Amino acid sequence: MFDLGKWLRAPERKASRTAQLVALQSQGRARWTPRDSTALAREGYMKNAVVHRAVRLVAENVAGTSWLAYDGDAEHDSHPLLDLLARPNPRQDGVTFLESVVAHLQLAGNAYIEAVTLDARPRELHALRPDRMRVVPGADGWPEAYEYHVAGRSIRFVQEREAAPDLPPILHLTHFHPLDDHYGLAPLEAAAVAVDTHNAAAAWNKALLDNAARPSGALVFSGADNGVLSDQQFVRLKRELEQEYRGAQNAGRPLLLEGGLEWKAMSLSPKDMDFMEAKHNAAREIALAFGVPPMLLGIPGDNTYANYQEANRAFFRGTVLPLAQRIGAALSHWLAPAYGGSVRLAVDPDRIEALASDRAALWARVTAAPFLTLNEKRIATDYAPVEGGNSVSA
């Protein structure tokens, strides 16, 4: 039978709901972030080289990890979920998308991913800016919706199963916050004092460079009979100081004094204040908050690791892998119902070059263990068991 309604309906197509930002009527009340994450990002990531490099190191290495999909015990190198992560939306590849997610998580303590579904399957993933997203708690305290605000307009994403039976539209990733039920604590916020100290040190250096040959102090005139400079002498001396000794281009020029003039410093020098060491200490605290060994950031004075290779290995073991596995577990828990409920994502450690020596040592230990069955060896090296591999002689 000819269905006229089918031909008159507009074709269904997938698109991000935030792209057009339709203003919707809201019932609940948004709970605003109790801190200015925008200011933290501006003063940290945009103005501080140590924060910028630390965030980039973490984000790029987490995004560069390879993923495996497991359906039960079966390992899959190809899967629709892996295809979605490889190309999450038309404007981003998988690496760029995950870099955005991890960077938001490090700078704001929160990361939001929107899923666009079609025929009950997620077709696109979009990373949303945390400073524009607000949590709307329900009567039971759990988020019932999220509101995305931009340019005076907003859109509401309802999370309840009754309203979104196929897939909740938003995945909210957070770092643990001991005093907040909904928002995460950013490493940048924990390092805020160190960032302020480091920025103040940089501003001091810039001001000292601009004022290079004119440090804080006073010219004392000790003429005969307690005399004073004439007005003409005073004007000439002031003009010479401003024109000949001020600014970076005059740095290091000696100050020529005459007629009983003597220079007396009125403030402590950077050396007396142990200025550079304080700046390096602040940089090390920033690196500590982000889980990056200071050696990888070129910060002097850190001898924790014997060499760069060991520091890089510790960085991957202690920071990159745990964060990547946590993001993979969250994505699996969120998206698995759309793929049958049993699929899960896992990082493939065999493809991480920094951990190659660790994997080689593990292989050597497993190979030298004759009491293990083939399947026990495969499980120990993160491989699925095979049929007939349960005997020691196999």
C-alpha positions as CSV (number, residue, x, y, z in Angstrom):
1,M,0.0,0.0,0.0
2,F,1.3,3.4,-0.9
3,D,2.1,5.4,2.3
4,L,1.8,9.1,1.5
5,G,2.9,10.1,5.0
6,K,6.2,8.3,4.6
7,W,7.0,10.5,1.5
8,L,5.8,13.7,3.1
9,R,7.9,13.3,6.3
10,A,11.2,15.2,6.4
11,P,14.2,12.9,6.0
12,E,15.8,11.9,9.3
13,R,19.4,13.0,9.7
14,K,21.9,13.2,12.5
15,A,23.4,16.4,13.8
16,S,24.6,17.8,17.1
17,R,21.8,19.3,19.1
18,T,24.2,22.1,20.3
19,A,24.9,23.2,16.7
20,Q,21.6,25.1,16.4
21,L,21.0,25.7,20.1
22,V,17.2,25.7,20.2
23,A,15.9,27.5,23.3
24,L,13.8,25.2,25.3
25,Q,11.6,25.7,28.3
26,S,13.3,24.6,31.5
27,Q,11.7,23.2,34.7
28,G,14.6,22.6,37.1
29,R,17.0,25.1,38.3
30,A,20.6,25.0,37.1
31,R,23.3,24.7,39.7
32,W,26.2,26.9,38.6
33,T,29.9,26.0,39.0
34,P,31.1,27.5,42.3
35,R,34.4,28.8,40.7
36,D,35.5,30.6,37.6
37,S,37.0,27.9,35.4
38,T,37.4,30.4,32.6
39,A,39.7,32.5,34.7
40,L,41.7,29.5,35.7
41,A,42.1,28.4,32.1
42,R,43.1,31.9,31.0
43,E,45.7,32.4,33.8
44,G,46.9,28.9,33.6
45,Y,46.7,27.3,30.1
46,M,46.8,30.5,28.1
47,K,49.4,32.4,30.1
48,N,51.6,29.8,31.8
49,A,54.0,27.8,29.7
50,V,54.4,25.0,32.3
51,V,50.6,24.5,32.6
52,H,50.2,24.6,28.8
53,R,52.9,22.0,28.2
54,A,51.8,19.7,31.0
55,V,48.2,19.7,29.8
56,R,49.3,19.1,26.2
57,L,51.6,16.2,27.3
58,V,48.8,14.5,29.1
59,A,46.1,15.1,26.5
60,E,48.2,14.2,23.5
61,N,49.5,10.9,25.0
62,V,46.1,9.8,26.3
63,A,44.5,10.6,22.9
64,G,47.3,8.8,21.1
65,T,46.7,5.4,22.8
66,S,45.3,2.5,20.8
67,W,42.0,0.9,21.9
68,L,40.7,-2.6,21.8
69,A,37.1,-3.7,22.1
70,Y,36.1,-6.8,24.1
71,D,32.8,-8.5,23.8
72,G,32.8,-10.8,26.8
73,D,36.2,-12.6,26.6
74,A,36.5,-12.1,22.8
75,E,38.9,-9.5,21.6
76,H,38.1,-7.4,18.5
77,D,40.5,-5.3,16.5
78,S,37.5,-3.9,14.6
79,H,34.1,-3.0,16.1
80,P,31.5,-0.3,15.4
81,L,32.4,1.3,18.7
82,L,36.1,1.6,17.6
83,D,34.9,3.0,14.3
84,L,32.9,5.7,16.2
85,L,36.0,6.6,18.3
86,A,38.1,6.8,15.2
87,R,35.8,9.3,13.6
88,P,33.5,10.7,16.3
89,N,32.0,13.5,14.1
90,P,32.5,15.0,10.7
91,R,34.8,17.8,11.9
92,Q,37.2,15.8,14.2
93,D,39.2,12.7,14.1
94,G,39.4,10.5,17.1
95,V,42.8,11.9,18.4
96,T,41.6,15.5,18.2
97,F,38.3,14.6,19.9
98,L,40.0,12.8,22.8
99,E,42.6,15.6,23.2
100,S,39.7,18.0,23.7
101,V,38.0,15.8,26.3
102,V,41.2,15.2,28.3
103,A,42.2,18.9,28.1
104,H,38.8,20.0,29.5
105,L,39.1,17.4,32.2
106,Q,42.6,18.7,33.3
107,L,41.7,22.4,33.1
108,A,38.1,22.4,34.5
109,G,37.9,19.1,36.3
110,N,34.9,18.3,34.1
111,A,34.4,17.0,30.5
112,Y,31.1,16.6,28.7
113,I,30.5,14.4,25.7
114,E,27.2,14.6,23.7
115,A,26.0,11.5,21.8
116,V,23.9,12.0,18.6
117,T,21.8,8.8,18.0
118,L,20.1,7.5,15.0
119,D,18.1,4.3,15.0
120,A,19.0,3.7,18.7
121,R,22.7,3.8,17.8
122,P,25.2,6.5,18.6
123,R,26.4,8.0,15.3
124,E,28.4,11.1,16.5
125,L,30.2,12.2,19.6
126,H,30.9,15.9,20.4
127,A,33.0,17.4,23.2
128,L,31.2,20.3,24.8
129,R,32.8,23.2,26.7
130,P,32.6,22.8,30.5
131,D,32.2,26.5,31.1
132,R,28.9,26.5,29.1
133,M,27.4,23.4,30.8
134,R,25.4,23.4,34.0
135,V,24.1,20.4,36.0
136,V,20.4,20.3,36.9
137,P,20.0,18.0,40.0
138,G,16.8,16.0,40.3
139,A,14.7,15.4,43.5
140,D,17.0,12.4,44.4
141,G,20.1,14.5,44.1
142,W,21.4,12.9,40.9
143,P,21.5,15.0,37.7
144,E,18.2,14.8,35.8
145,A,19.4,17.1,33.0
146,Y,22.2,19.2,31.7
147,E,21.8,22.7,30.3
148,Y,24.2,24.1,27.6
149,H,24.3,27.9,27.5
150,V,25.9,30.0,24.8
151,A,25.1,33.5,23.3
152,G,22.1,34.0,25.6
153,R,20.4,30.7,24.5
154,S,20.3,27.3,26.0
155,I,19.4,23.7,25.3
156,R,18.4,21.1,27.8
157,F,19.6,17.5,27.7
158,V,17.3,15.2,29.7
159,Q,19.1,12.3,31.3
160,E,16.3,10.3,32.8
161,R,15.7,6.9,31.3
162,E,12.0,7.6,30.7
163,A,12.9,10.6,28.5
164,A,16.0,9.0,27.0
165,P,15.4,5.3,26.9
166,D,18.0,4.4,24.3
167,L,21.0,6.4,25.5
168,P,21.5,9.3,28.0
169,P,22.6,12.1,25.7
170,I,25.4,13.4,27.9
171,L,28.4,11.7,29.5
172,H,29.8,13.7,32.4
173,L,33.5,12.9,33.2
174,T,34.9,14.3,36.5
175,H,37.9,14.3,38.6
176,F,37.2,13.5,42.3
177,H,36.1,16.4,44.4
178,P,35.7,15.8,48.1
179,L,33.3,18.7,48.7
180,D,31.2,18.7,45.6
181,D,28.5,16.2,44.6
182,H,28.3,17.2,40.9
183,Y,31.4,19.0,39.7
184,G,35.0,17.7,39.6
185,L,38.2,19.3,41.0
186,A,40.6,20.3,38.3
187,P,44.4,19.7,38.8
188,L,44.7,23.3,37.6
189,E,42.7,24.5,40.6
190,A,44.8,22.5,43.0
191,A,47.9,24.1,41.5
192,A,46.4,27.6,41.4
193,V,48.8,29.1,44.1
194,A,51.8,27.7,42.3
195,V,50.5,29.1,39.0
196,D,50.0,32.5,40.5
197,T,53.6,32.4,41.9
198,H,55.0,31.3,38.6
199,N,53.1,34.0,36.7
200,A,54.2,36.6,39.2
201,A,57.8,35.5,38.7
202,A,57.4,35.9,35.0
203,A,55.9,39.3,35.4
204,W,58.7,40.3,37.7
205,N,61.3,39.2,35.1
206,K,59.5,41.1,32.4
207,A,59.3,44.3,34.5
208,L,63.0,43.8,35.4
209,L,63.9,43.5,31.7
210,D,61.9,46.6,30.8
211,N,63.6,48.5,33.7
212,A,66.9,46.6,33.4
213,A,69.3,49.3,34.3
214,R,67.1,51.2,36.7
215,P,66.4,49.0,39.7
216,S,64.6,50.3,42.7
217,G,66.8,52.7,44.7
218,A,67.7,56.3,45.2
219,L,70.4,58.8,44.1
220,V,71.7,60.5,47.2
221,F,73.4,63.9,46.8
222,S,76.1,64.5,49.4
223,G,77.4,67.9,48.4
224,A,79.4,70.3,50.6
225,D,77.6,72.0,53.5
226,N,74.5,69.8,53.0
227,G,73.8,71.5,49.7
228,V,71.1,70.4,47.3
229,L,70.9,70.1,43.5
230,S,69.7,73.1,41.6
231,D,66.5,72.9,39.6
232,Q,68.5,72.8,36.4
233,Q,70.7,70.0,37.7
234,F,67.7,68.0,38.9
235,V,65.9,68.3,35.6
236,R,69.0,67.3,33.6
237,L,69.7,64.3,35.9
238,K,66.1,63.0,35.6
239,R,66.2,63.4,31.8
240,E,69.5,61.5,31.5
241,L,68.2,58.6,33.7
242,E,65.0,58.2,31.6
243,Q,66.8,58.5,28.2
244,E,70.1,56.8,28.8
245,Y,69.5,54.2,31.5
246,R,65.9,53.0,31.2
247,G,64.6,50.1,29.1
248,A,65.8,46.8,27.8
249,Q,68.0,48.3,25.2
250,N,70.1,50.0,28.0
251,A,70.4,46.9,30.1
252,G,73.9,46.6,31.7
253,R,74.9,50.2,31.0
254,P,76.9,51.6,33.9
255,L,75.5,54.5,35.8
256,L,77.8,57.5,35.7
257,L,77.5,59.7,38.8
258,E,79.2,63.0,39.5
259,G,79.2,65.9,41.9
260,G,78.7,63.9,45.1
261,L,75.9,61.6,43.8
262,E,75.7,58.1,45.3
263,W,73.4,55.2,44.4
264,K,71.7,53.4,47.3
265,A,69.6,50.3,46.6
266,M,66.3,50.3,48.4
267,S,65.1,46.7,47.8
268,L,66.4,43.2,47.9
269,S,68.0,41.8,44.7
270,P,66.5,38.7,43.0
271,K,69.5,36.7,44.3
272,D,68.8,37.8,47.9
273,M,65.2,36.6,47.5
274,D,66.3,33.3,46.0
275,F,64.1,34.3,43.1
276,M,64.8,31.7,40.5
277,E,64.6,28.8,42.9
278,A,61.2,29.9,44.0
279,K,60.1,30.0,40.4
280,H,61.4,26.5,39.8
281,N,59.7,25.2,42.9
282,A,56.4,26.6,41.7
283,A,56.9,24.9,38.3
284,R,57.6,21.6,40.1
285,E,54.4,21.9,42.1
286,I,52.4,22.6,38.8
287,A,54.0,19.5,37.2
288,L,53.2,17.5,40.4
289,A,49.5,18.5,40.2
290,F,49.2,17.3,36.6
291,G,51.2,14.1,37.2
292,V,54.0,15.0,34.8
293,P,57.6,14.4,35.9
294,P,59.4,17.8,35.9
295,M,62.2,16.3,33.8
296,L,59.8,16.0,30.9
297,L,59.0,19.7,31.2
298,G,62.7,20.8,31.2
299,I,62.5,22.1,34.8
300,P,66.0,22.2,36.3
301,G,66.9,20.8,39.7
302,D,64.8,17.6,39.6
303,N,66.9,14.4,40.0
304,T,64.1,12.0,40.9
305,Y,64.6,9.9,37.8
306,A,67.9,8.5,36.6
307,N,67.2,9.5,33.0
308,Y,64.6,10.8,30.6
309,Q,63.5,7.3,29.5
310,E,62.7,6.3,33.1
311,A,60.8,9.6,33.7
312,N,58.7,9.0,30.5
313,R,58.0,5.4,31.6
314,A,56.8,6.6,35.0
315,F,54.6,9.3,33.3
316,F,52.8,6.6,31.2
317,R,52.4,4.2,34.1
318,G,51.3,6.7,36.7
319,T,49.3,9.3,34.6
320,V,48.6,8.4,31.0
321,L,47.4,4.8,31.4
322,P,45.2,5.3,34.5
323,L,43.5,8.3,32.9
324,A,43.0,6.5,29.5
325,Q,41.6,3.4,31.2
326,R,39.2,5.5,33.2
327,I,37.9,7.3,30.1
328,G,37.6,4.0,28.3
329,A,35.6,2.5,31.2
330,A,33.3,5.5,31.3
331,L,32.7,5.4,27.6
332,S,32.0,1.6,27.8
333,H,29.5,2.0,30.6
334,W,27.7,4.8,28.7
335,L,27.7,3.3,25.2
336,A,27.6,-0.4,25.8
337,P,23.8,-0.7,25.9
338,A,23.6,0.5,22.3
339,Y,25.9,-2.4,21.3
340,G,24.3,-5.3,23.2
341,G,25.5,-4.4,26.7
342,S,28.7,-6.5,27.0
343,V,31.2,-4.5,24.9
344,R,34.0,-2.7,26.8
345,L,37.0,-0.6,25.7
346,A,40.5,-1.2,26.9
347,V,43.9,0.4,26.1
348,D,46.3,-1.7,24.1
349,P,49.6,-1.5,26.1
350,D,51.5,-3.4,23.5
351,R,51.4,-0.3,21.2
352,I,52.8,2.1,23.7
353,E,56.4,2.6,22.8
354,A,57.3,4.0,26.3
355,L,56.3,0.7,27.9
356,A,58.0,-1.6,25.4
357,S,60.7,-2.6,28.0
358,D,58.1,-3.4,30.6
359,R,56.2,-5.6,28.1
360,A,59.5,-7.3,27.0
361,A,60.3,-8.1,30.7
362,L,56.8,-9.5,31.2
363,W,57.1,-11.7,28.1
364,A,60.4,-13.0,29.3
365,R,59.0,-13.9,32.7
366,V,56.0,-15.7,31.3
367,T,58.0,-17.6,28.7
368,A,60.4,-18.8,31.4
369,A,57.5,-20.2,33.5
370,P,57.1,-23.9,32.4
371,F,54.5,-24.6,35.1
372,L,52.0,-22.2,33.4
373,T,49.5,-23.4,30.8
374,L,49.2,-21.7,27.4
375,N,46.0,-20.0,28.4
376,E,47.5,-18.9,31.7
377,K,50.3,-17.3,29.8
378,R,47.9,-15.7,27.4
379,I,45.8,-14.3,30.2
380,A,48.9,-13.0,32.0
381,T,49.8,-11.1,28.8
382,D,46.3,-9.7,28.3
383,Y,45.3,-12.2,25.5
384,A,42.1,-14.2,25.4
385,P,42.4,-18.0,26.0
386,V,42.2,-20.4,23.1
387,E,40.7,-23.8,22.8
388,G,43.1,-26.6,23.9
389,G,45.4,-24.3,25.8
390,N,44.7,-25.6,29.3
391,S,47.5,-28.1,29.6
392,V,51.1,-27.3,30.6
393,S,52.4,-29.2,27.6
394,A,50.2,-27.2,25.1
